[in-house]
Amino acid sequence: MTEKRVRIWYDPEGDYLEVIFDQREGYFRETADDRVMEKVDGQGHVLGFSILGVGSLKGEPLQVALS
């Protein structure tokens, strides 16, 4: 069985969180919430996501549909 690894990176100065499921070539694109970007490959498969302003998330959970 192949082990899956998730890469999680947080930049406290920029208040930026990045979660990558798959370390393949891709690019970030917008989602319905302008704080969240999804990383996708050339075929549109989700490779991860990023959140800007993580420290401001209080109260209700952030919910965003990824492709």
Distance bins in CASP14 RR format, pairs under 12 A and 6 or more apart:
PFRMAT RR
TARGET T0000
AUTHOR 0000-0000-0000
RMODE 2
METHOD distances of the structure
MODEL  1
4 20 0 0 0 0 0 1 0 0 0 0 0
4 21 1 0 0 1 0 0 0 0 0 0 0
4 22 0 0 0 0 1 0 0 0 0 0 0
4 23 0 0 0 0 0 1 0 0 0 0 0
5 19 0 0 0 0 0 1 0 0 0 0 0
5 20 0 0 0 0 1 0 0 0 0 0 0
5 21 0 0 0 0 1 0 0 0 0 0 0
5 22 0 0 0 0 1 0 0 0 0 0 0
5 23 0 0 0 0 1 0 0 0 0 0 0
6 18 0 0 0 0 0 1 0 0 0 0 0
6 19 1 0 0 1 0 0 0 0 0 0 0
6 20 1 0 0 1 0 0 0 0 0 0 0
6 21 1 0 1 0 0 0 0 0 0 0 0
6 22 0 0 0 0 1 0 0 0 0 0 0
6 23 0 0 0 0 0 1 0 0 0 0 0
6 47 0 0 0 0 0 1 0 0 0 0 0
6 48 0 0 0 0 1 0 0 0 0 0 0
6 49 0 0 0 0 0 1 0 0 0 0 0
7 17 0 0 0 0 0 1 0 0 0 0 0
7 18 1 0 0 1 0 0 0 0 0 0 0
7 19 1 0 0 1 0 0 0 0 0 0 0
7 20 1 0 1 0 0 0 0 0 0 0 0
7 21 0 0 0 0 1 0 0 0 0 0 0
7 22 0 0 0 0 1 0 0 0 0 0 0
7 23 1 0 0 1 0 0 0 0 0 0 0
7 24 0 0 0 0 0 1 0 0 0 0 0
7 39 0 0 0 0 0 1 0 0 0 0 0
7 47 0 0 0 0 0 1 0 0 0 0 0
7 48 0 0 0 0 1 0 0 0 0 0 0
7 49 0 0 0 0 0 1 0 0 0 0 0
7 50 0 0 0 0 0 1 0 0 0 0 0
8 16 0 0 0 0 0 1 0 0 0 0 0
8 17 1 0 0 1 0 0 0 0 0 0 0
8 18 1 0 0 1 0 0 0 0 0 0 0
8 19 1 0 1 0 0 0 0 0 0 0 0
8 20 1 0 0 1 0 0 0 0 0 0 0
8 21 0 0 0 0 0 1 0 0 0 0 0
8 48 0 0 0 0 0 1 0 0 0 0 0
8 49 0 0 0 0 0 1 0 0 0 0 0
8 50 0 0 0 0 0 1 0 0 0 0 0
8 51 0 0 0 0 0 1 0 0 0 0 0
8 54 0 0 0 0 0 1 0 0 0 0 0
9 16 0 0 0 0 1 0 0 0 0 0 0
9 17 1 0 0 1 0 0 0 0 0 0 0
9 18 1 0 1 0 0 0 0 0 0 0 0
9 19 0 0 0 0 1 0 0 0 0 0 0
9 20 1 0 0 1 0 0 0 0 0 0 0
9 48 0 0 0 0 0 1 0 0 0 0 0
9 49 0 0 0 0 0 1 0 0 0 0 0
9 50 0 0 0 0 1 0 0 0 0 0 0
9 51 0 0 0 0 0 1 0 0 0 0 0
9 54 0 0 0 0 0 1 0 0 0 0 0
10 16 1 0 0 1 0 0 0 0 0 0 0
10 17 1 0 1 0 0 0 0 0 0 0 0
10 18 1 0 0 1 0 0 0 0 0 0 0
10 19 0 0 0 0 1 0 0 0 0 0 0
10 50 0 0 0 0 0 1 0 0 0 0 0
10 51 0 0 0 0 1 0 0 0 0 0 0
10 52 0 0 0 0 0 1 0 0 0 0 0
10 53 0 0 0 0 0 1 0 0 0 0 0
10 54 1 0 0 1 0 0 0 0 0 0 0
10 55 0 0 0 0 0 1 0 0 0 0 0
11 17 1 0 0 1 0 0 0 0 0 0 0
11 18 0 0 0 0 1 0 0 0 0 0 0
11 50 0 0 0 0 0 1 0 0 0 0 0
11 51 0 0 0 0 0 1 0 0 0 0 0
11 52 0 0 0 0 1 0 0 0 0 0 0
11 53 0 0 0 0 0 1 0 0 0 0 0
11 54 0 0 0 0 1 0 0 0 0 0 0
11 55 0 0 0 0 0 1 0 0 0 0 0
12 53 0 0 0 0 0 1 0 0 0 0 0
12 54 0 0 0 0 1 0 0 0 0 0 0
12 55 0 0 0 0 1 0 0 0 0 0 0
13 53 0 0 0 0 0 1 0 0 0 0 0
14 50 0 0 0 0 0 1 0 0 0 0 0
14 51 0 0 0 0 0 1 0 0 0 0 0
14 52 1 0 0 1 0 0 0 0 0 0 0
14 53 1 0 0 1 0 0 0 0 0 0 0
14 54 0 0 0 0 1 0 0 0 0 0 0
14 55 0 0 0 0 0 1 0 0 0 0 0
14 56 0 0 0 0 0 1 0 0 0 0 0
15 35 0 0 0 0 0 1 0 0 0 0 0
15 50 0 0 0 0 0 1 0 0 0 0 0
15 51 0 0 0 0 1 0 0 0 0 0 0
15 52 1 0 0 1 0 0 0 0 0 0 0
15 53 1 0 1 0 0 0 0 0 0 0 0
15 54 1 0 1 0 0 0 0 0 0 0 0
15 55 1 0 1 0 0 0 0 0 0 0 0
15 56 1 0 0 1 0 0 0 0 0 0 0
15 57 0 0 0 0 1 0 0 0 0 0 0
16 28 0 0 0 0 0 1 0 0 0 0 0
16 35 0 0 0 0 0 1 0 0 0 0 0
16 36 0 0 0 0 0 1 0 0 0 0 0
16 37 0 0 0 0 0 1 0 0 0 0 0
16 49 0 0 0 0 0 1 0 0 0 0 0
16 50 1 0 0 1 0 0 0 0 0 0 0
16 51 1 0 0 1 0 0 0 0 0 0 0
16 52 1 0 1 0 0 0 0 0 0 0 0
16 53 1 0 0 1 0 0 0 0 0 0 0
16 54 1 0 0 1 0 0 0 0 0 0 0
16 55 0 0 0 0 0 1 0 0 0 0 0
16 56 0 0 0 0 0 1 0 0 0 0 0
17 35 0 0 0 0 0 1 0 0 0 0 0
17 36 0 0 0 0 1 0 0 0 0 0 0
17 37 0 0 0 0 0 1 0 0 0 0 0
17 48 0 0 0 0 0 1 0 0 0 0 0
17 49 0 0 0 0 1 0 0 0 0 0 0
17 50 1 0 0 1 0 0 0 0 0 0 0
17 51 1 0 1 0 0 0 0 0 0 0 0
17 52 0 0 0 0 1 0 0 0 0 0 0
17 53 0 0 0 0 1 0 0 0 0 0 0
17 54 1 0 1 0 0 0 0 0 0 0 0
17 55 0 0 0 0 1 0 0 0 0 0 0
17 56 0 0 0 0 0 1 0 0 0 0 0
17 57 0 0 0 0 1 0 0 0 0 0 0
17 62 0 0 0 0 0 1 0 0 0 0 0
18 28 0 0 0 0 1 0 0 0 0 0 0
18 36 0 0 0 0 0 1 0 0 0 0 0
18 37 0 0 0 0 1 0 0 0 0 0 0
18 38 0 0 0 0 0 1 0 0 0 0 0
18 39 0 0 0 0 1 0 0 0 0 0 0
18 47 0 0 0 0 0 1 0 0 0 0 0
18 48 1 0 0 1 0 0 0 0 0 0 0
18 49 1 0 0 1 0 0 0 0 0 0 0
18 50 1 0 1 0 0 0 0 0 0 0 0
18 51 0 0 0 0 1 0 0 0 0 0 0
18 52 0 0 0 0 1 0 0 0 0 0 0
18 54 0 0 0 0 0 1 0 0 0 0 0
19 36 0 0 0 0 0 1 0 0 0 0 0
19 37 0 0 0 0 0 1 0 0 0 0 0
19 38 0 0 0 0 0 1 0 0 0 0 0
19 39 0 0 0 0 1 0 0 0 0 0 0
19 46 0 0 0 0 0 1 0 0 0 0 0
19 47 0 0 0 0 1 0 0 0 0 0 0
19 48 1 0 1 0 0 0 0 0 0 0 0
19 49 1 0 1 0 0 0 0 0 0 0 0
19 50 1 0 0 1 0 0 0 0 0 0 0
19 51 0 0 0 0 1 0 0 0 0 0 0
19 54 0 0 0 0 0 1 0 0 0 0 0
19 66 0 0 0 0 0 1 0 0 0 0 0
20 26 0 0 0 0 0 1 0 0 0 0 0
20 28 0 0 0 0 0 1 0 0 0 0 0
20 37 0 0 0 0 0 1 0 0 0 0 0
20 38 0 0 0 0 0 1 0 0 0 0 0
20 39 1 0 0 1 0 0 0 0 0 0 0
20 40 0 0 0 0 0 1 0 0 0 0 0
20 41 0 0 0 0 0 1 0 0 0 0 0
20 46 0 0 0 0 0 1 0 0 0 0 0
20 47 1 0 0 1 0 0 0 0 0 0 0
20 48 1 0 1 0 0 0 0 0 0 0 0
20 49 0 0 0 0 1 0 0 0 0 0 0
20 50 0 0 0 0 1 0 0 0 0 0 0
21 38 0 0 0 0 0 1 0 0 0 0 0
21 39 0 0 0 0 1 0 0 0 0 0 0
21 40 0 0 0 0 0 1 0 0 0 0 0
21 41 0 0 0 0 0 1 0 0 0 0 0
21 45 0 0 0 0 1 0 0 0 0 0 0
21 46 1 0 0 1 0 0 0 0 0 0 0
21 47 1 0 1 0 0 0 0 0 0 0 0
21 48 1 0 1 0 0 0 0 0 0 0 0
21 49 0 0 0 0 1 0 0 0 0 0 0
21 66 0 0 0 0 0 1 0 0 0 0 0
22 39 0 0 0 0 1 0 0 0 0 0 0
22 40 0 0 0 0 0 1 0 0 0 0 0
22 41 1 0 0 1 0 0 0 0 0 0 0
22 44 0 0 0 0 0 1 0 0 0 0 0
22 45 1 0 0 1 0 0 0 0 0 0 0
22 46 0 0 0 0 1 0 0 0 0 0 0
22 47 1 0 1 0 0 0 0 0 0 0 0
22 48 1 0 0 1 0 0 0 0 0 0 0
22 49 0 0 0 0 0 1 0 0 0 0 0
23 39 0 0 0 0 0 1 0 0 0 0 0
23 41 0 0 0 0 0 1 0 0 0 0 0
23 47 1 0 0 1 0 0 0 0 0 0 0
23 48 0 0 0 0 0 1 0 0 0 0 0
24 39 0 0 0 0 1 0 0 0 0 0 0
24 40 0 0 0 0 1 0 0 0 0 0 0
24 41 1 0 1 0 0 0 0 0 0 0 0
24 42 0 0 0 0 1 0 0 0 0 0 0
24 43 0 0 0 0 0 1 0 0 0 0 0
24 44 0 0 0 0 0 1 0 0 0 0 0
24 45 0 0 0 0 1 0 0 0 0 0 0
24 46 0 0 0 0 0 1 0 0 0 0 0
24 47 1 0 1 0 0 0 0 0 0 0 0
24 48 0 0 0 0 0 1 0 0 0 0 0
25 39 0 0 0 0 0 1 0 0 0 0 0
25 40 0 0 0 0 0 1 0 0 0 0 0
25 41 1 0 0 1 0 0 0 0 0 0 0
25 42 1 0 0 1 0 0 0 0 0 0 0
25 43 0 0 0 0 0 1 0 0 0 0 0
25 44 0 0 0 0 0 1 0 0 0 0 0
25 45 0 0 0 0 0 1 0 0 0 0 0
25 47 0 0 0 0 1 0 0 0 0 0 0
26 37 0 0 0 0 0 1 0 0 0 0 0
26 38 0 0 0 0 0 1 0 0 0 0 0
26 39 1 0 0 1 0 0 0 0 0 0 0
26 40 1 0 0 1 0 0 0 0 0 0 0
26 41 1 0 1 0 0 0 0 0 0 0 0
26 42 1 0 0 1 0 0 0 0 0 0 0
26 43 0 0 0 0 0 1 0 0 0 0 0
26 44 0 0 0 0 1 0 0 0 0 0 0
26 45 0 0 0 0 1 0 0 0 0 0 0
26 46 0 0 0 0 0 1 0 0 0 0 0
26 47 1 0 0 1 0 0 0 0 0 0 0
26 48 0 0 0 0 1 0 0 0 0 0 0
27 37 0 0 0 0 1 0 0 0 0 0 0
27 38 0 0 0 0 1 0 0 0 0 0 0
27 39 1 0 0 1 0 0 0 0 0 0 0
27 40 1 0 0 1 0 0 0 0 0 0 0
27 41 0 0 0 0 1 0 0 0 0 0 0
27 42 1 0 0 1 0 0 0 0 0 0 0
27 43 0 0 0 0 0 1 0 0 0 0 0
27 44 0 0 0 0 1 0 0 0 0 0 0
27 45 0 0 0 0 0 1 0 0 0 0 0
27 46 0 0 0 0 0 1 0 0 0 0 0
27 47 0 0 0 0 1 0 0 0 0 0 0
27 48 0 0 0 0 0 1 0 0 0 0 0
27 50 0 0 0 0 0 1 0 0 0 0 0
28 36 0 0 0 0 1 0 0 0 0 0 0
28 37 1 0 1 0 0 0 0 0 0 0 0
28 38 1 0 0 1 0 0 0 0 0 0 0
28 39 1 0 1 0 0 0 0 0 0 0 0
28 40 0 0 0 0 1 0 0 0 0 0 0
28 41 0 0 0 0 0 1 0 0 0 0 0
28 44 0 0 0 0 0 1 0 0 0 0 0
28 46 0 0 0 0 0 1 0 0 0 0 0
28 47 0 0 0 0 1 0 0 0 0 0 0
28 48 0 0 0 0 1 0 0 0 0 0 0
28 49 0 0 0 0 1 0 0 0 0 0 0
28 50 1 0 0 1 0 0 0 0 0 0 0
28 51 0 0 0 0 0 1 0 0 0 0 0
28 52 0 0 0 0 0 1 0 0 0 0 0
28 66 0 0 0 0 0 1 0 0 0 0 0
29 36 0 0 0 0 0 1 0 0 0 0 0
29 37 1 0 0 1 0 0 0 0 0 0 0
29 38 1 0 0 1 0 0 0 0 0 0 0
29 39 0 0 0 0 1 0 0 0 0 0 0
29 40 1 0 0 1 0 0 0 0 0 0 0
29 41 0 0 0 0 0 1 0 0 0 0 0
29 42 0 0 0 0 0 1 0 0 0 0 0
29 44 0 0 0 0 1 0 0 0 0 0 0
29 46 0 0 0 0 0 1 0 0 0 0 0
29 47 0 0 0 0 0 1 0 0 0 0 0
29 48 0 0 0 0 0 1 0 0 0 0 0
29 49 0 0 0 0 0 1 0 0 0 0 0
29 50 0 0 0 0 0 1 0 0 0 0 0
29 66 0 0 0 0 0 1 0 0 0 0 0
29 67 0 0 0 0 1 0 0 0 0 0 0
30 36 0 0 0 0 1 0 0 0 0 0 0
30 37 1 0 0 1 0 0 0 0 0 0 0
30 38 0 0 0 0 1 0 0 0 0 0 0
30 39 0 0 0 0 0 1 0 0 0 0 0
30 40 0 0 0 0 0 1 0 0 0 0 0
30 49 0 0 0 0 0 1 0 0 0 0 0
30 50 0 0 0 0 0 1 0 0 0 0 0
30 52 0 0 0 0 0 1 0 0 0 0 0
30 64 0 0 0 0 0 1 0 0 0 0 0
30 66 0 0 0 0 0 1 0 0 0 0 0
30 67 0 0 0 0 0 1 0 0 0 0 0
31 37 1 0 0 1 0 0 0 0 0 0 0
31 38 1 0 1 0 0 0 0 0 0 0 0
31 39 0 0 0 0 0 1 0 0 0 0 0
31 40 0 0 0 0 0 1 0 0 0 0 0
31 46 0 0 0 0 0 1 0 0 0 0 0
31 48 0 0 0 0 0 1 0 0 0 0 0
31 49 1 0 0 1 0 0 0 0 0 0 0
31 50 0 0 0 0 1 0 0 0 0 0 0
31 51 0 0 0 0 0 1 0 0 0 0 0
31 52 0 0 0 0 0 1 0 0 0 0 0
31 62 0 0 0 0 0 1 0 0 0 0 0
31 63 0 0 0 0 0 1 0 0 0 0 0
31 64 1 0 1 0 0 0 0 0 0 0 0
31 65 1 0 0 1 0 0 0 0 0 0 0
31 66 1 0 0 1 0 0 0 0 0 0 0
31 67 0 0 0 0 1 0 0 0 0 0 0
32 38 0 0 0 0 0 1 0 0 0 0 0
32 62 0 0 0 0 0 1 0 0 0 0 0
32 63 0 0 0 0 1 0 0 0 0 0 0
32 64 1 0 0 1 0 0 0 0 0 0 0
32 65 1 0 0 1 0 0 0 0 0 0 0
32 66 0 0 0 0 0 1 0 0 0 0 0
32 67 0 0 0 0 0 1 0 0 0 0 0
33 49 0 0 0 0 0 1 0 0 0 0 0
33 50 0 0 0 0 0 1 0 0 0 0 0
33 51 0 0 0 0 1 0 0 0 0 0 0
33 52 0 0 0 0 1 0 0 0 0 0 0
33 53 0 0 0 0 0 1 0 0 0 0 0
33 57 0 0 0 0 0 1 0 0 0 0 0
33 61 0 0 0 0 0 1 0 0 0 0 0
33 62 1 0 0 1 0 0 0 0 0 0 0
33 63 0 0 0 0 1 0 0 0 0 0 0
33 64 1 0 1 0 0 0 0 0 0 0 0
33 65 0 0 0 0 1 0 0 0 0 0 0
33 66 0 0 0 0 0 1 0 0 0 0 0
34 50 0 0 0 0 0 1 0 0 0 0 0
34 51 0 0 0 0 0 1 0 0 0 0 0
34 52 0 0 0 0 1 0 0 0 0 0 0
34 53 0 0 0 0 0 1 0 0 0 0 0
34 62 0 0 0 0 0 1 0 0 0 0 0
34 64 0 0 0 0 0 1 0 0 0 0 0
35 49 0 0 0 0 0 1 0 0 0 0 0
35 50 0 0 0 0 1 0 0 0 0 0 0
35 51 1 0 1 0 0 0 0 0 0 0 0
35 52 1 0 1 0 0 0 0 0 0 0 0
35 53 1 0 0 1 0 0 0 0 0 0 0
35 54 0 0 0 0 1 0 0 0 0 0 0
35 55 0 0 0 0 0 1 0 0 0 0 0
35 56 0 0 0 0 1 0 0 0 0 0 0
35 57 0 0 0 0 1 0 0 0 0 0 0
35 62 1 0 0 1 0 0 0 0 0 0 0
35 63 0 0 0 0 0 1 0 0 0 0 0
35 64 0 0 0 0 1 0 0 0 0 0 0
36 46 0 0 0 0 0 1 0 0 0 0 0
36 48 0 0 0 0 0 1 0 0 0 0 0
36 49 1 0 0 1 0 0 0 0 0 0 0
36 50 1 0 0 1 0 0 0 0 0 0 0
36 51 1 0 1 0 0 0 0 0 0 0 0
36 52 1 0 0 1 0 0 0 0 0 0 0
36 53 0 0 0 0 1 0 0 0 0 0 0
36 54 0 0 0 0 0 1 0 0 0 0 0
36 57 0 0 0 0 0 1 0 0 0 0 0
36 62 1 0 0 1 0 0 0 0 0 0 0
36 63 0 0 0 0 1 0 0 0 0 0 0
36 64 1 0 1 0 0 0 0 0 0 0 0
36 65 0 0 0 0 1 0 0 0 0 0 0
36 66 0 0 0 0 1 0 0 0 0 0 0
37 46 0 0 0 0 0 1 0 0 0 0 0
37 47 0 0 0 0 0 1 0 0 0 0 0
37 48 0 0 0 0 1 0 0 0 0 0 0
37 49 1 0 0 1 0 0 0 0 0 0 0
37 50 1 0 1 0 0 0 0 0 0 0 0
37 51 0 0 0 0 1 0 0 0 0 0 0
37 52 1 0 0 1 0 0 0 0 0 0 0
37 53 0 0 0 0 0 1 0 0 0 0 0
37 64 0 0 0 0 1 0 0 0 0 0 0
37 66 0 0 0 0 0 1 0 0 0 0 0
37 67 0 0 0 0 0 1 0 0 0 0 0
38 44 0 0 0 0 1 0 0 0 0 0 0
38 45 0 0 0 0 0 1 0 0 0 0 0
38 46 1 0 1 0 0 0 0 0 0 0 0
38 47 0 0 0 0 1 0 0 0 0 0 0
38 48 1 0 0 1 0 0 0 0 0 0 0
38 49 1 0 1 0 0 0 0 0 0 0 0
38 50 0 0 0 0 1 0 0 0 0 0 0
38 51 0 0 0 0 0 1 0 0 0 0 0
38 64 0 0 0 0 1 0 0 0 0 0 0
38 65 0 0 0 0 1 0 0 0 0 0 0
38 66 1 0 1 0 0 0 0 0 0 0 0
38 67 1 0 0 1 0 0 0 0 0 0 0
39 45 0 0 0 0 1 0 0 0 0 0 0
39 46 1 0 0 1 0 0 0 0 0 0 0
39 47 1 0 1 0 0 0 0 0 0 0 0
39 48 1 0 1 0 0 0 0 0 0 0 0
39 49 1 0 0 1 0 0 0 0 0 0 0
39 50 1 0 0 1 0 0 0 0 0 0 0
39 51 0 0 0 0 0 1 0 0 0 0 0
39 66 0 0 0 0 1 0 0 0 0 0 0
39 67 0 0 0 0 0 1 0 0 0 0 0
40 46 1 0 1 0 0 0 0 0 0 0 0
40 47 1 0 0 1 0 0 0 0 0 0 0
40 48 0 0 0 0 1 0 0 0 0 0 0
40 49 0 0 0 0 1 0 0 0 0 0 0
40 66 0 0 0 0 1 0 0 0 0 0 0
40 67 1 0 0 1 0 0 0 0 0 0 0
41 47 1 0 1 0 0 0 0 0 0 0 0
41 48 0 0 0 0 0 1 0 0 0 0 0
41 67 0 0 0 0 0 1 0 0 0 0 0
42 67 0 0 0 0 0 1 0 0 0 0 0
43 67 0 0 0 0 0 1 0 0 0 0 0
44 66 0 0 0 0 0 1 0 0 0 0 0
44 67 1 0 0 1 0 0 0 0 0 0 0
45 66 0 0 0 0 0 1 0 0 0 0 0
45 67 0 0 0 0 1 0 0 0 0 0 0
46 64 0 0 0 0 0 1 0 0 0 0 0
46 65 0 0 0 0 0 1 0 0 0 0 0
46 66 1 0 1 0 0 0 0 0 0 0 0
46 67 1 0 1 0 0 0 0 0 0 0 0
47 66 0 0 0 0 0 1 0 0 0 0 0
47 67 0 0 0 0 0 1 0 0 0 0 0
48 64 0 0 0 0 0 1 0 0 0 0 0
48 66 1 0 0 1 0 0 0 0 0 0 0
48 67 0 0 0 0 0 1 0 0 0 0 0
49 62 0 0 0 0 0 1 0 0 0 0 0
49 64 1 0 0 1 0 0 0 0 0 0 0
49 65 0 0 0 0 0 1 0 0 0 0 0
49 66 1 0 0 1 0 0 0 0 0 0 0
49 67 0 0 0 0 0 1 0 0 0 0 0
50 64 0 0 0 0 0 1 0 0 0 0 0
50 66 0 0 0 0 0 1 0 0 0 0 0
51 57 1 0 0 1 0 0 0 0 0 0 0
51 61 0 0 0 0 0 1 0 0 0 0 0
51 62 1 0 0 1 0 0 0 0 0 0 0
51 63 0 0 0 0 0 1 0 0 0 0 0
51 64 0 0 0 0 1 0 0 0 0 0 0
51 66 0 0 0 0 0 1 0 0 0 0 0
52 62 0 0 0 0 0 1 0 0 0 0 0
53 62 0 0 0 0 0 1 0 0 0 0 0
54 62 0 0 0 0 1 0 0 0 0 0 0
55 62 0 0 0 0 0 1 0 0 0 0 0
56 62 0 0 0 0 1 0 0 0 0 0 0
57 63 0 0 0 0 0 1 0 0 0 0 0
57 64 0 0 0 0 0 1 0 0 0 0 0
END
